[in-house]
Amino acid sequence: MKQFMHRIAQGANHSLVLAAGVLALAAYLSGPANADETSRAATAHLPPIKDGLPAPGFDIEPGKTALVITDPQNDFLSEDGVAWAVVGESVRANGVVENLEALMKTADAEGMPMFISPHYYFPTDHKWQHEGTLEVVMHTIRMFDRPGQLTVEGFEGSGSDWLEQYKPYINNGKTVVTSPHKIYGPETNDLVLQLRKAGISKIVLAGMSANLCTESHMRELAEQGFEIMVVTDATAGAITPFYNGYNAALTNFRMIASDVDNTENTVAAIEAAY
């Protein structure tokens, strides 16, 4: 009988400990009891303060850290690009074109490794038998189209090309341009291989578009064991009457990456590290 009562007591104590743990976690995640101007969620231009989530932080370490940029291409970032009608509002609001240039310029000047993960579609890609929602859109508007894998005919100035102001930093003989990713993430290209061969374990991530290629790269790179921070005003998303891609991504950036911050602070951190 005593043993039976002891087991009941042990079970009760375990339940109390578990309940206390659940309450503590809930209190931690709910943030400060009296949220005020010193508390805020992450925004495009400002990092979070006391938002109820852990802040692991991210330190830029020369030799281990690289700048990775997804899809810095005309179809996303030029007013003449085929996607501008849906991404232009977000690109302008966040200052993405200028902020990506600031990151590239700083990385180039400081000798920080830079990797570009582009998005290209070749004629054979238009023969796919099934597609997701925005794959249908991209293929319909001929986004990122190139005439073939083995030619750069028509590439210069096309929707697949880089913005003109980015070319000095991408076409400099140092920047690694990976093979194209085909949907959103780097599972279909050689980005992870290139990063590992270069001894990179930490990623500063930026580029287009927020909830698609950028977020997908963040997720896969995290699964591959890389430490990641996202530059929140160096990405943007599509906005439609019912959906805002940037807002969807910002929550996931904060919850998955080790850190999120703006371009100004990131540039300063790169310069301070080198």
VOZATI-338080 format. One record per residue: x, y, z of N, C-alpha, C in turn. Coordinates in steps of 0.05 Angstrom, whole numbers. Layout:
NODE   n.east   n.north     n.up   ca.east   ca.north    ca.up   c.east   c.north     c.up
NODE        X         Y        Z         X          Y        Z        X         Y        Z
...
END
This chain:
NODE   n.east   n.north     n.up   ca.east   ca.north    ca.up   c.east   c.north     c.up
NODE       17       -24        0         0          0        0       17        25        0
NODE       39        24       16        56         48       18       69        53      -10
NODE       77        31      -23        89         34      -50       69        46      -69
NODE       44        37      -67        24         47      -85       20        78      -81
NODE       18        86      -55        14        114      -49       39       130      -58
NODE       63       118      -56        87        132      -64       87       138      -94
NODE       77       118     -109        75        121     -138       55       143     -145
NODE       33       144     -132        13        165     -136       25       192     -131
NODE       40       194     -108        53        220     -101       73       228     -122
NODE       88       208     -132       108        214     -153       94       224     -178
NODE       72       211     -185        56        220     -209       45       248     -205
NODE       36       254     -181        25        281     -176       47       302     -178
NODE       71       295     -167        93        314     -168      102       319     -197
NODE      102       297     -213       109        300     -241       90       318     -255
NODE       64       314     -249        43        331     -262       46       360     -254
NODE       53       365     -229        57        392     -220       81       405     -233
NODE      103       390     -236       126        400     -250      120       406     -279
NODE      106       388     -292        98        392     -320       81       416     -323
NODE       61       419     -306        43        442     -307       59       468     -303
NODE       77       468     -283        93        492     -278      110       499     -303
NODE      121       478     -316       137        483     -340      120       495     -362
NODE       96       484     -366        78        495     -387       72       524     -381
NODE       66       531     -356        59        558     -348       83       577     -353
NODE      107       567     -346       131        583     -349      136       589     -379
NODE      133       568     -395       137        572     -424      117       591     -435
NODE       92       589     -427        71        607     -436       78       636     -428
NODE       87       639     -403        94        666     -394      117       677     -410
NODE      137       660     -416       161        668     -431      153       677     -459
NODE      136       662     -472       129        668     -500      110       691     -502
NODE       95       696     -481        75        718     -482       88       745     -480
NODE      114       746     -472       128        771     -471      124       786     -445
NODE      132       811     -443       130        826     -418      100       831     -411
NODE       96       831     -384        68        835     -375       57       861     -384
NODE       73       882     -384        64        908     -391       79       918     -416
NODE       71       909     -439        84        917     -464       81       947     -468
NODE      103       960     -475       102        989     -480      120       995     -503
NODE      129      1020     -506       145       1028     -529      172      1014     -530
NODE      181      1001     -508       206        987     -508      203       959     -519
NODE      179       951     -526       173        924     -537      162       927     -565
NODE      172       911     -583       161        911     -610      168       886     -625
NODE      151       879     -644       158        857     -662      177       867     -683
NODE      190       848     -696       208        855     -719      191       867     -741
NODE      203       888     -754       191        900     -777      212       899     -799
NODE      205       909     -823       224        909     -845      249       926     -837
NODE      245       948     -823       267        967     -819      278       966     -790
NODE      264       952     -772       273        952     -744      274       924     -733
NODE      295       917     -718       296        891     -705      277       890     -682
NODE      270       866     -672       251        864     -650      263       872     -624
NODE      246       880     -605       255        886     -578      235       873     -559
NODE      244       855     -541       227        843     -521      201       833     -533
NODE      203       818     -554       178        808     -567      169       781     -557
NODE      181       772     -535       172        747     -523      185       722     -534
NODE      204       725     -554       218        703     -565      248       704     -558
NODE      261       682     -557       290        682     -552      305       698     -574
NODE      328       708     -567       345        723     -586      372       710     -586
NODE      376       688     -602       402        674     -602      425       692     -610
NODE      420       711     -629       441        729     -638      457       716     -660
NODE      474       733     -673       489        724     -696      514       741     -698
NODE      538       729     -697       563        743     -700      575       737     -727
NODE      584       757     -741       597        754     -767      626       746     -761
NODE      634       723     -771       662        713     -767      675       711     -794
NODE      695       728     -800       710        726     -825      720       697     -829
NODE      718       688     -854       726        661     -860      704       640     -857
NODE      684       646     -841       662        627     -836      636       638     -846
NODE      634       664     -851       608        677     -857      607       686     -886
NODE      585       682     -899       581        691     -926      555       706     -929
NODE      554       723     -949       529        736     -957      517       719     -979
NODE      492       710     -975       477        695     -996      453       712    -1005
NODE      451       715    -1031       429        731    -1042      414       715    -1062
NODE      388       714    -1058       371        699    -1077      358       718    -1097
NODE      359       710    -1122       344        723    -1144      346       753    -1146
NODE      371       765    -1147       373        794    -1150      370       801    -1180
NODE      347       794    -1191       343        795    -1220      322       815    -1229
NODE      324       823    -1254       307        844    -1264      277       837    -1262
NODE      269       813    -1266       241        806    -1265      228       812    -1237
NODE      244       812    -1216       235        819    -1190      240       848    -1183
NODE      262       859    -1191       271        884    -1179      271       908    -1198
NODE      267       904    -1223       265        926    -1242      235       933    -1247
NODE      230       958    -1250       203        967    -1256      193       955    -1283
NODE      211       946    -1299       204        933    -1324      201       903    -1322
NODE      206       892    -1298       205        864    -1293      176       853    -1294
NODE      173       828    -1301       146        817    -1305      131       814    -1278
NODE      145       814    -1256       132        811    -1230      128       837    -1215
NODE      137       859    -1227       136        885    -1213      108       893    -1204
NODE       88       886    -1219        61        894    -1212       52       883    -1184
NODE       63       860    -1176        55        849    -1150       77       853    -1128
NODE      102       856    -1136       123        859    -1116      133       887    -1113
NODE      126       905    -1132       137        932    -1132      131       948    -1107
NODE      107       946    -1097        99        961    -1073      117       953    -1049
NODE      121       927    -1045       138        918    -1023      167       924    -1027
NODE      177       921    -1052       205        928    -1058      210       957    -1052
NODE      193       975    -1060       197       1004    -1054      195      1010    -1025
NODE      175       999    -1011       171       1004     -983      195       996     -966
NODE      207       974     -973       230        964     -958      257       975     -968
NODE      257       988     -991       282        998    -1002      301       976    -1011
NODE      290       955    -1022       305        930    -1027      327       935    -1048
NODE      321       949    -1069       341        953    -1090      366       966    -1079
NODE      363       987    -1063       385       1002    -1052      399       985    -1030
NODE      383       971    -1014       394        956     -992      411       932    -1001
NODE      401       919    -1022       417        897    -1033      444       907    -1044
NODE      443       930    -1057       468        942    -1067      487       949    -1044
NODE      476       959    -1022       493        966     -999      506       941     -988
NODE      492       920     -986       503        894     -976      525       884     -995
NODE      519       884    -1021       538        874    -1040      564       891    -1040
NODE      560       917    -1040       583        936    -1040      600       932    -1016
NODE      588       928     -993       603        924     -968      618       898     -968
NODE      604       876     -976       617        850     -977      640       851     -997
NODE      637       864    -1020       659        865    -1039      682       881    -1028
NODE      677       903    -1015       698        920    -1005      713       907     -982
NODE      699       891     -966       712        879     -942      723       851     -947
NODE      718       840     -971       727        814     -977      711       791     -965
NODE      685       797     -960       667        777     -949      657       760     -972
NODE      658       734     -970       649        717     -992      619       722     -999
NODE      612       722    -1024       585        726    -1033      576       704    -1052
NODE      552       695    -1048       541        673    -1064      514       683    -1075
NODE      509       679    -1101       484        686    -1113      470       660    -1121
NODE      445       657    -1112       429        634    -1120      407       644    -1139
NODE      410       641    -1165       391        652    -1184      369       633    -1191
NODE      349       644    -1205       326        629    -1213      324       631    -1244
NODE      327       608    -1258       325        608    -1287      306       586    -1295
NODE      291       591    -1317       275        571    -1330      284       568    -1359
NODE      288       543    -1367       295        536    -1394      271       524    -1409
NODE      272       523    -1435       248        513    -1450      238       486    -1439
NODE      255       468    -1432       246        442    -1422      231       444    -1396
NODE      236       465    -1380       221        468    -1355      192       474    -1359
NODE      185       483    -1383       157        489    -1389      141       464    -1397
NODE      154       441    -1396       140        416    -1402      133       401    -1376
NODE      137       413    -1353       130        400    -1328      101       392    -1328
NODE       94       369    -1316        67        359    -1317       50       368    -1293
NODE       62       379    -1273        47        390    -1250       62       412    -1237
NODE       48       432    -1227        60        456    -1216       45       466    -1192
NODE       58       480    -1174        45        494    -1153       33       521    -1162
NODE       20       534    -1145         5        558    -1152       22       579    -1166
NODE       44       588    -1152        60        609    -1164       79       599    -1185
NODE       84       573    -1186        98        562    -1209       82       567    -1235
NODE       56       562    -1233        38        568    -1256       41       597    -1264
NODE       40       615    -1244        42        644    -1251       69       650    -1264
NODE       91       640    -1253       117        646    -1264      121       635    -1292
NODE      111       611    -1297       114        600    -1323       95       614    -1343
NODE       72       623    -1334        53        637    -1352       64       664    -1361
NODE       77       678    -1343        88        705    -1350      116       704    -1360
NODE      126       679    -1364       153        674    -1374      175       686    -1357
NODE      171       685    -1331       190        696    -1312      216       681    -1312
NODE      238       694    -1312       265        683    -1310      271       665    -1334
NODE      257       669    -1356       262        651    -1379      289       656    -1393
NODE      302       634    -1400       326        635    -1417      322       615    -1440
NODE      335       620    -1463       330        603    -1486      342       575    -1484
NODE      361       571    -1466       372        544    -1463      394       543    -1443
NODE      401       519    -1434       421        515    -1413      449       522    -1422
NODE      454       519    -1448       481        521    -1458      487       547    -1474
NODE      469       567    -1470       473        592    -1484      465       615    -1467
NODE      479       638    -1470       471        662    -1457      459       682    -1477
NODE      450       671    -1500       437        688    -1520      413       702    -1507
NODE      412       728    -1511       389        743    -1500      389       748    -1471
NODE      410       739    -1457       411        742    -1428      415       771    -1419
NODE      433       785    -1432       440        812    -1424      415       830    -1425
NODE      408       842    -1403       386        860    -1401      359       847    -1399
NODE      358       820    -1399       332        806    -1398      322       805    -1369
NODE      298       794    -1366       287        791    -1339      304       773    -1321
NODE      319       755    -1333       336        737    -1318      362       750    -1309
NODE      370       772    -1322       395        785    -1316      394       800    -1289
NODE      418       806    -1279       420        822    -1254      413       851    -1260
NODE      404       865    -1239       402        894    -1242      429       905    -1250
NODE      429       926    -1266       454        936    -1277      473       945    -1255
NODE      462       957    -1233       480        967    -1212      492       945    -1195
NODE      482       920    -1198       493        898    -1183      516       884    -1197
NODE      518       889    -1223       537        874    -1239      567       877    -1231
NODE      576       901    -1222       604        902    -1213      610       884    -1190
NODE      590       878    -1173       595        862    -1150      590       832    -1155
NODE      574       825    -1175       569        797    -1182      588       787    -1203
NODE      593       804    -1223       611        796    -1245      640       804    -1240
NODE      649       800    -1215       676        809    -1208      697       787    -1207
NODE      689       763    -1215       708        741    -1215      711       728    -1188
NODE      699       739    -1167       701        727    -1140      674       716    -1130
NODE      653       729    -1137       627        721    -1128      619       694    -1141
NODE      609       676    -1124       600        650    -1134      571       652    -1143
NODE      566       646    -1168       539        644    -1179      533       615    -1182
NODE      514       605    -1166       508        576    -1166      491       569    -1190
NODE      487       543    -1194       468        534    -1213      440       543    -1204
NODE      421       544    -1223       395        556    -1215      379       537    -1197
NODE      365       549    -1178       344        534    -1164      319       535    -1181
NODE      303       514    -1180       282        510    -1199      254       517    -1189
NODE      250       515    -1163       225        523    -1152      230       546    -1132
NODE      237       540    -1107       242        561    -1088      268       556    -1072
NODE      273       532    -1064       295        527    -1046      320       517    -1060
NODE      343       516    -1045       368        507    -1057      372       477    -1059
NODE      350       462    -1053       353        433    -1056      359       425    -1085
NODE      351       442    -1104       355        435    -1133      379       448    -1145
NODE      396       461    -1129       421        472    -1141      445       465    -1123
NODE      468       477    -1129       492        469    -1115      501       489    -1094
NODE      483       505    -1084       490        525    -1064      503       512    -1039
NODE      491       492    -1028       501        480    -1003      529       468    -1009
NODE      533       455    -1031       560        445    -1038      580       467    -1039
NODE      573       489    -1053       592        511    -1056      598       524    -1029
NODE      579       527    -1012       584        538     -985      602       520     -969
NODE      597       495     -969       613        476     -953      642       475     -964
NODE      645       475     -990       671        474    -1002      687       499     -996
NODE      673       521     -990       687        546     -983      690       549     -953
NODE      682       529     -937       686        530     -909      666       548     -894
NODE      643       553     -907       624        571     -895      604       556     -877
NODE      599       567     -854       580        555     -835      558       575     -826
NODE      562       600     -833       544        621     -824      535       638     -848
NODE      510       645     -849       498        658     -873      484       684     -865
NODE      490       705     -879       474        729     -879      457       728     -904
NODE      431       726     -901       413        720     -923      396       744     -931
NODE      394       749     -957       377        771     -968      369       763     -996
NODE      352       780    -1008       344        775    -1036      314       772    -1039
NODE      306       761    -1061       278        759    -1068      270       729    -1072
NODE      244       724    -1069       225        741    -1055      220       729    -1027
NODE      210       745    -1009       211        739     -981      200       712     -973
NODE      174       707     -980       162        682     -970      165       659     -989
NODE      179       663    -1011       184        641    -1030      213       633    -1030
NODE      229       643    -1048       257        634    -1050      274       641    -1025
NODE      270       665    -1014       287        672     -991      280       655     -967
NODE      255       653     -961       247        636     -938      254       607     -943
NODE      250       597     -967       257        569     -973      287       564     -970
NODE      303       583     -978       332        581     -974      338       580     -944
NODE      325       598     -928       330        598     -900      324       571     -887
NODE      301       560     -894       292        535     -883      312       512     -889
NODE      319       510     -915       337        488     -923      365       491     -911
NODE      375       516     -911       402        520     -900      402       514     -870
NODE      380       521     -856       378        515     -828      378       484     -824
NODE      363       470     -841       363        441     -839      390       429     -845
NODE      406       442     -861       432        433     -868      453       440     -848
NODE      445       454     -826       464        459     -804      477       486     -805
NODE      469       504     -823       481        531     -824      467       549     -803
NODE      483       568     -793       472        589     -776      464       613     -793
NODE      441       624     -789       430        643     -808      419       668     -795
NODE      425       691     -807       410        715     -801      398       726     -827
NODE      375       738     -825       361        749     -848      360       780     -846
NODE      367       793     -869       366        822     -870      338       829     -879
NODE      322       840     -861       293        842     -865      285       864     -885
NODE      301       884     -889       294        905     -908      309       901     -935
NODE      321       878     -938       334        871     -964      320       848     -977
NODE      294       846     -971       276        827     -984      248       839     -985
NODE      231       828    -1002       204        837    -1005      187       815    -1016
NODE      160       818    -1015       143        797    -1025      120       808    -1042
NODE      107       789    -1055        83        796    -1071       60       805    -1053
NODE       46       825    -1062        21        834    -1049       -2       832    -1068
NODE      -22       816    -1061       -46        814    -1077      -70       823    -1060
NODE      -94       825    -1072      -117        835    -1056     -122       819    -1031
NODE     -114       793    -1030      -120        777    -1007      -95       768     -991
NODE      -71       771    -1002       -48        760     -989      -24       780     -990
NODE       -8       779     -968        17        795     -967       40       776     -961
NODE       56       770     -982        77        751     -979       99       760     -960
NODE      104       786     -958       125        796     -940      118       791     -911
NODE       93       798     -904        84        795     -877       85       765     -868
NODE       78       748     -886        79        719     -880      108       711     -874
NODE      127       721     -890       155        713     -886      167       724     -861
NODE      160       749     -854       173        762     -831      170       746     -805
NODE      146       735     -801       142        719     -778      160       694     -778
NODE      162       682     -801       179        657     -802      209       664     -800
NODE      217       686     -811       245        695     -808      251       697     -778
NODE      234       710     -763       239        714     -735      239       688     -719
NODE      222       670     -727       219        645     -711      240       624     -718
NODE      252       626     -742       270        605     -751      300       613     -750
NODE      306       638     -760       333        647     -761      345       653     -734
NODE      371       653     -732       384        661     -706      381       690     -700
NODE      378       706     -722       375        735     -718      362       747     -742
NODE      349       770     -739       339        786     -760      347       815     -754
NODE      355       830     -775       363        857     -771      361       872     -798
NODE      365       898     -797       362        914     -821      389       917     -835
NODE      389       930     -859       413        933     -875      434       950     -861
NODE      425       972     -850       444        991     -837      460       977     -815
NODE      447       963     -798       461        949     -776      478       926     -787
NODE      469       913     -808       484        891     -819      509       901     -832
NODE      507       922     -847       531        934     -860      551       942     -838
NODE      542       954     -817       560        962     -795      573       938     -782
NODE      558       916     -779       569        892     -767      590       879     -786
NODE      586       880     -812       606        869     -831      631       885     -829
NODE      628       912     -830       651        929     -829      667       926     -803
NODE      653       922     -781       666        919     -755      680       892     -753
NODE      671       872     -767       683        845     -765      708       842     -781
NODE      712       860     -802       735        857     -819      756       878     -813
END
